[in-house]
Amino acid sequence: MIDNSADRNAARSTARSTVGRSANVRSANERSANERSAVAAPRLRLTRRGRVVFTSMAAAPLVLAAAFFALNGGMATATVSPGSPTAQSSNVVTVTGGQSLWGLAEGIAPNEDPREVIAQLVHTNALASAEIHPGQRLVVPEQYR
């Protein structure tokens, strides 16, 4: 009897250790499979058409910005402020009450067509319209000095 109980105890401990080992082996296999799937993520593969579309989409804003600045960036206008040396060295006319551009044009260049002189005054002084106000200072174009 003693031998049977010893054999039974030995069989039980062997079974327990086998079950424990198989559980350990299974969990190790599961861990390595999980690690492999986390490490070996599939790469993104683009076809030639996909690369062309991706590059075009990335370059389109840059091309549009360059075209916008090329078309609108070169329109700088030079203006003469009343205190600058250019305005002081040139003829400046101060508008008085009741004066018009037509009257100024006839006074500045009596032998010229007043419409041409008015156009030059408007262009030289960067006026938005032909309306002038008393006290306003206007630079006389170079050709009429």
C-alpha positions as a printed Julia matrix, in Angstrom:
145×3 Matrix{Float64}:
   0.0     0.0     0.0
   2.68    2.38    0.71
   4.06    1.82   -2.72
   0.71    2.63   -4.35
   0.3     5.87   -2.49
   3.83    6.9    -3.37
   3.17    6.1    -7.01
  -0.06    8.08   -6.9
   1.62   11.07   -5.3
   4.39   10.96   -7.89
   1.85   10.73  -10.71
  -0.1    13.69   -9.33
   2.97   15.87   -8.99
   4.07   14.91  -12.53
   0.63   15.75  -13.88
   0.62   19.08  -12.09
   4.06   19.97  -13.36
   3.09   18.93  -16.9
  -0.06   21.04  -16.79
   1.89   23.95  -15.39
   4.57   23.6   -18.07
   2.05   23.42  -20.9
   0.33   26.55  -19.57
   3.7    28.3   -19.38
   4.61   27.17  -22.87
   1.22   28.28  -24.21
   1.47   31.72  -22.61
   5.02   32.13  -23.95
   3.83   31.2   -27.45
   0.92   33.63  -27.18
   3.26   36.39  -26.0
   5.7    35.84  -28.84
   2.84   35.86  -31.37
   1.51   39.12  -29.91
   4.99   40.63  -29.94
   5.52   39.57  -33.55
   2.23   41.13  -34.64
   3.05   44.38  -32.79
   6.56   44.58  -34.21
   5.91   43.43  -37.76
   3.15   45.83  -38.77
   2.45   45.74  -42.48
   4.1    48.55  -44.49
   2.08   51.05  -46.45
   2.52   50.25  -50.12
   1.76   52.9   -52.72
   1.39   52.19  -56.38
   2.85   54.53  -58.98
  -0.55   56.15  -59.42
  -0.85   56.6   -55.65
   2.56   58.29  -55.48
   1.6    60.65  -58.31
  -1.67   61.59  -56.6
   0.0    62.03  -53.2
   2.77   64.21  -54.67
   0.27   66.28  -56.64
  -1.88   66.88  -53.56
   1.15   67.93  -51.54
   2.52   70.24  -54.26
  -0.77   71.9   -55.28
  -0.91   74.43  -52.39
   2.71   75.41  -53.0
   2.12   75.98  -56.7
  -1.03   78.01  -56.02
   0.76   80.17  -53.43
   3.67   80.81  -55.82
   1.29   81.78  -58.62
  -0.67   84.1   -56.31
   2.47   85.91  -55.13
   3.89   86.1   -58.65
   0.75   87.72  -60.0
  -0.03   90.05  -57.09
   3.32   90.67  -55.4
   4.92   92.99  -57.94
   2.5    95.88  -57.76
   4.34   98.32  -55.54
   3.5   101.99  -55.98
   5.73  104.83  -54.99
   4.04  107.76  -53.33
   5.44  111.06  -52.19
   4.6   112.11  -48.66
   4.44  115.84  -47.92
   7.5   115.82  -45.61
   9.83  113.84  -47.86
  12.78  115.5   -49.65
  11.27  114.71  -53.06
   8.11  116.61  -52.23
  10.08  119.56  -50.91
  12.28  119.8   -53.98
   9.36  119.59  -56.42
   6.46  121.96  -56.97
   3.62  121.45  -54.55
   0.31  123.26  -54.99
  -2.04  123.8   -52.04
  -5.72  123.72  -52.97
  -7.75  126.75  -51.84
 -11.49  126.98  -51.31
 -13.51  126.88  -54.55
 -10.66  125.53  -56.7
 -11.14  122.53  -58.96
  -8.73  120.26  -60.77
  -9.77  121.95  -64.02
  -8.76  125.37  -62.67
  -5.49  123.97  -61.3
  -4.74  122.28  -64.64
  -5.3   125.57  -66.53
  -3.05  127.42  -64.05
  -0.25  124.82  -64.11
  -0.1   124.3   -67.9
  -2.08  126.96  -69.79
  -0.94  125.72  -73.22
  -1.86  122.05  -72.59
  -5.17  120.2   -72.75
  -6.63  120.41  -69.2
  -7.92  116.81  -69.4
  -4.38  115.5   -69.91
  -3.03  117.64  -67.07
  -5.84  116.45  -64.76
  -5.07  112.82  -65.64
  -1.39  113.41  -64.79
  -2.29  115.14  -61.51
  -4.56  112.26  -60.49
  -1.88  109.68  -61.4
   1.03  111.53  -59.78
  -0.82  112.1   -56.5
  -2.53  108.66  -56.47
  -5.97  110.2   -56.07
  -8.94  107.83  -55.89
 -11.15  110.34  -57.72
 -11.01  113.83  -59.18
 -12.43  115.29  -55.97
 -10.11  117.65  -54.07
 -10.52  119.54  -50.79
  -9.26  122.92  -49.55
  -5.88  122.62  -47.84
  -4.95  119.5   -49.79
  -1.39  119.54  -51.15
  -0.85  118.22  -54.69
   2.5   117.49  -56.31
   2.81  118.98  -59.81
   3.94  116.42  -62.41
   7.54  116.78  -63.55
   6.67  117.72  -67.15
   4.63  120.81  -66.08
   7.21  122.51  -63.85
